Amino acid sequence: MANRGPSYGLSREVQQKIDRQYDPDLEQILVQWILAQCGGDVKQPEPGRDNFQQWLKDGTVLCRLINSLHPRGQGPVAKIQASAMAFKQMEQISQFLQAAERYGIAATDIFQTVDLWEGKNMACVQRTLMNLGSLAVTKGDGLFVGDPNWFPKKSQENRRVFSEDKLKEGQSVIGLQMGTNRGASQAGMTGYGMPRQIL
């Protein structure tokens, strides 16, 4: 990737707005979760947005994270290796993103590879990891490690099944949205446009 110089004008304002969305408290929660989930083979980064980005940039931590959410030996990323080459790092990030989408994260909630690799939108990276944690807690398959209160549980389907008798009872009820046939009537009204007869 080409090195980009400083941005000016509208580009700078947009980048500053994106940077303000980054949450340092959420960073600490995500770091704690990733360390707990991946075990002792991952080192803790120093606090800060740039350090968080450098920690995740090569994709190895992310690939270990997504593999830890699957049963041992069934992880979606088969080969995880640290590399200094940019295309290898970006390839591992994209492998994580594909595995996260197969895990159940919506494509609209997933960051782009350059958002992490260039550090352009670390808030989006945080949101993706937050959604991954929420989904892992909600699945309840015993593979989530850490405090479940770190992430909100996603809503689940609450299907209701009614018997035929109950459904037939509902057909005889007139809903309030349809009005009622009791109370006011049109008795004594004259047609529209006709003068009222006073005798």
Disulfide bonds with the S-S distance in Angstrom:
none
